[in-house]
Amino acid sequence: MFKRRKGGTDDTGAEPVSDETATEAVSDPAPAPASASGEGPFDISAAPDDEITRVDLGGLQIPIVENMQLHLEGHNEEANTFALAIVVLEEQGAALQLMAVAAPRSGGLWAEVMDELEAEIQQAGGTMTRGEGRFGPELSGQVPAQDPDGNQGMQVARFVGAEGNRWFVRGMFMGLAATSPAMGEFFEDILAGCIVNRGERPMAPGDLIPLTPPEGLESEEDDDEDEGTYEDLEPFERGPEITETR
């Protein structure tokens, strides 16, 4: 988890809570980001001059919405960076997992990732259907999942991809974010309002763009039991596989 350093504040003014590997709760009222009409996510070089408040994770800036919790997953202890960010509206039973990676200038990474995800999920016993959405081609269906009691089952999920200037963002919609059109649109607006900062360092296509904890927060061990788990599909690391995130 993360806690506020004494005498310090983060960019959002939010109070962190204990939950998963890394968690920040944003309780201050804030409006949902306005629809970007498919124009976002944005490269840092073309960041919009808008009134949306975002939490800055270095490689990714995510719009803040009311009652939002932010979980950081995939901790690199040596660099103190993370691979994934999960935006959760716990009361709504909805979540969006975000991952940013380097991509070739020519684009086309999402098409490759879709093939890998589809094959991976089907091999694990899930089902996927291809469709067309706000961000272009997408996948939706059921993926293997585990409930808080450790029981195996299936979870509805929807995967979308957005490519920009040498980067790619994958969004995994879970819970009501994947099944409710209204909640799905709400989380689409969050994705569309994101700003990506790839940096100028050399990176191979598929390399994770690291996420860093907001300033003013420090990491500490959390001994509490997780209240639930999400299944994380990672085609960018070590080939297709399914791993559990906490």
C-alpha positions in Angstrom: 0.0 0.0 0.0 1.0 3.6 0.0 0.8 6.1 2.8 1.2 9.9 2.9 4.6 11.1 4.2 4.4 13.3 7.2 4.0 16.9 6.1 3.7 15.9 2.5 0.8 15.9 0.1 0.2 14.4 -3.3 -1.1 16.0 -6.4 -4.7 15.0 -5.7 -5.1 15.8 -2.1 -6.6 12.4 -1.5 -6.2 10.1 1.5 -4.7 6.7 0.7 -6.3 3.5 2.0 -5.0 0.0 2.6 -6.1 -2.5 -0.1 -3.9 -4.2 -2.6 -0.2 -4.0 -3.6 -0.5 -0.3 -4.0 -3.7 1.7 -3.5 -4.7 5.3 -3.6 -8.3 6.3 -2.8 -9.7 9.6 -4.2 -12.7 10.7 -2.3 -12.9 14.4 -3.1 -15.8 15.0 -5.5 -14.8 15.4 -9.1 -16.8 15.3 -12.3 -16.2 12.5 -14.8 -13.9 13.6 -17.6 -15.7 14.9 -20.6 -15.9 12.6 -23.6 -12.9 13.0 -25.8 -14.9 11.7 -28.8 -12.1 9.2 -29.6 -9.4 11.8 -29.7 -7.6 10.5 -26.6 -5.5 9.1 -25.0 -3.1 11.9 -25.6 0.7 12.0 -26.1 2.4 14.3 -23.5 3.5 16.5 -26.4 -0.2 17.1 -27.3 -1.7 17.2 -23.8 -5.0 19.1 -23.8 -5.4 22.3 -21.9 -8.5 21.2 -20.1 -9.9 21.3 -16.5 -9.5 17.6 -15.8 -7.5 16.7 -12.7 -5.2 13.8 -13.3 -3.0 11.7 -11.0 0.5 11.6 -12.4 2.2 8.2 -12.5 5.1 9.3 -14.7 4.4 7.2 -17.8 0.6 7.7 -17.5 -1.6 10.5 -16.2 -5.1 9.2 -15.3 -8.2 11.4 -14.8 -9.5 11.5 -11.3 -13.2 10.7 -10.7 -15.3 10.7 -7.5 -14.8 7.7 -5.2 -12.1 6.3 -7.4 -9.5 3.9 -6.0 -6.2 3.5 -7.9 -4.3 0.2 -7.5 -0.8 -0.2 -8.8 0.3 -3.7 -9.7 3.4 -5.5 -10.9 6.0 -3.9 -8.6 9.6 -3.6 -9.6 11.2 -3.2 -6.2 14.6 -2.2 -7.5 13.3 0.7 -9.5 10.1 1.2 -7.4 8.0 1.3 -10.5 4.8 -0.6 -11.5 3.5 -2.2 -14.6 -0.3 -1.8 -14.3 -2.8 0.7 -12.9 -6.3 -0.3 -12.0 -9.0 2.3 -11.6 -11.7 0.9 -9.3 -15.2 2.2 -8.4 -15.8 -0.4 -5.7 -19.4 0.6 -4.9 -20.3 0.2 -8.6 -18.5 -3.1 -9.0 -16.5 -1.8 -12.0 -12.8 -1.5 -12.8 -10.5 -0.6 -15.6 -7.0 -2.0 -15.9 -4.5 0.2 -17.8 -1.1 -0.8 -19.2 1.1 1.4 -21.4 3.9 0.0 -23.6 6.3 1.2 -26.2 5.1 0.6 -29.8 6.6 1.0 -33.3 6.3 4.2 -35.2 4.4 2.4 -37.9 1.7 1.3 -35.4 -0.2 -2.0 -35.7 0.7 -3.4 -32.2 -2.9 -3.8 -31.1 -3.6 -6.2 -33.9 -0.8 -8.4 -32.8 -1.8 -8.1 -29.1 -5.4 -9.0 -30.0 -4.3 -12.2 -31.7 -2.2 -13.2 -28.7 -4.9 -12.4 -26.2 -7.5 -14.3 -28.1 -5.3 -17.4 -28.4 -4.3 -17.1 -24.7 -7.8 -16.8 -23.4 -9.2 -19.6 -25.6 -6.3 -21.9 -24.5 -7.3 -21.2 -20.8 -10.9 -22.1 -21.5 -12.3 -18.6 -22.0 -14.2 -17.2 -25.0 -13.6 -14.0 -26.9 -15.5 -12.2 -29.6 -14.1 -9.5 -31.9 -16.1 -6.3 -32.4 -15.7 -2.6 -33.2 -16.0 0.1 -30.6 -15.0 3.7 -29.8 -11.3 3.0 -30.0 -11.5 0.6 -33.0 -11.2 -3.2 -32.9 -11.8 -4.7 -29.5 -12.3 -8.1 -27.8 -15.0 -9.0 -25.3 -16.1 -12.3 -23.6 -15.3 -14.3 -20.6 -11.9 -15.0 -19.0 -10.8 -17.4 -16.2 -11.1 -15.7 -12.8 -10.9 -16.5 -9.1 -13.3 -15.1 -6.5 -12.2 -13.9 -3.0 -12.8 -17.5 -1.6 -10.4 -19.0 -4.2 -13.2 -20.6 -6.3 -12.4 -20.7 -10.0 -14.9 -19.4 -12.5 -15.3 -17.0 -15.4 -15.3 -13.2 -15.5 -16.8 -11.0 -18.2 -14.0 -8.8 -19.6 -13.6 -6.4 -22.5 -10.2 -5.4 -24.0 -9.6 -2.2 -26.0 -6.4 -0.7 -27.4 -5.3 2.8 -28.3 -2.1 3.6 -30.1 -0.2 6.9 -30.2 3.2 8.4 -30.8 5.4 5.3 -30.3 3.2 4.0 -27.5 0.2 1.8 -27.0 -2.3 1.6 -24.1 -4.4 -1.5 -23.4 -7.5 -1.2 -21.3 -9.2 -4.2 -19.7 -12.8 -3.4 -18.6 -14.1 -5.5 -15.7 -17.3 -5.9 -13.8 -20.0 -3.5 -14.7 -17.5 -1.6 -16.8 -17.6 -4.6 -19.2 -21.3 -5.4 -19.0 -23.1 -2.0 -18.6 -23.1 0.3 -21.6 -23.4 3.4 -19.4 -20.6 2.3 -17.1 -18.5 1.2 -20.0 -18.8 4.7 -21.6 -17.9 6.3 -18.2 -14.6 4.2 -18.1 -14.0 4.9 -21.8 -14.0 8.6 -21.0 -11.3 7.9 -18.3 -9.2 6.0 -20.9 -9.7 8.8 -23.5 -8.6 11.4 -21.0 -5.3 9.7 -20.2 -2.0 11.3 -21.1 1.0 9.1 -22.0 4.6 10.1 -21.4 6.7 7.5 -23.1 10.0 9.4 -22.7 12.8 9.5 -25.2 14.9 6.6 -24.0 15.3 3.7 -26.5 12.6 1.0 -26.0 11.7 -2.1 -28.0 8.1 -2.5 -29.0 6.2 -4.2 -26.2 8.5 -2.8 -23.4 6.4 -1.6 -20.5 6.3 2.1 -19.9 7.0 2.2 -16.1 4.5 3.8 -13.7 5.8 5.5 -10.6 3.9 6.3 -7.4 2.8 9.9 -7.0 5.1 12.2 -5.1 4.4 12.4 -1.4 3.5 8.7 -1.0 5.8 6.0 0.2 5.5 2.2 0.0 5.0 0.0 3.0 4.1 -3.7 3.5 0.4 -4.5 3.7 -0.4 -7.6 5.8 -4.1 -7.4 5.3 -5.8 -10.1 3.2 -6.8 -9.1 -0.3 -10.5 -8.7 -0.6 -10.5 -10.0 -4.2 -8.4 -10.7 -7.2 -8.2 -9.8 -10.8 -6.9 -12.0 -13.6 -4.2 -10.3 -15.5 -3.4 -11.2 -19.1 0.1 -10.3 -20.0 1.1 -10.9 -23.7 4.0 -8.5 -23.4 6.0 -10.6 -20.9 7.5 -14.1 -21.5 5.0 -14.9 -24.2 1.3 -15.7 -23.7 0.4 -16.7 -20.1 -2.2 -15.9 -17.5 -1.1 -14.7 -14.1 -3.0 -13.6 -11.0 -2.6 -10.1 -9.7 -3.3 -9.0 -6.2 
